[in-house]
Amino acid sequence: MVPYILAGAVIGSIVGHLIPPGYLFWFVVGSVSGYLAQRYFGTRF
């Protein structure tokens, strides 16, 4: 689970560097997205 969350956080930080409203917002969105991706792929495969 942690690799998905970390990958989402890294992607969110990169996006936050380019697109407003900033790092923290996109970091949180990326982390939550990574968690949800892990839950989705964990149950499907």
Summary of the structure (lengths in Angstrom):
residues: 45
radius of gyration: 10.9
end to end distance: 14.0
largest distance: 34.8
contacts: 121
relative contact order: 0.23
helix: 87%
strand: 0%
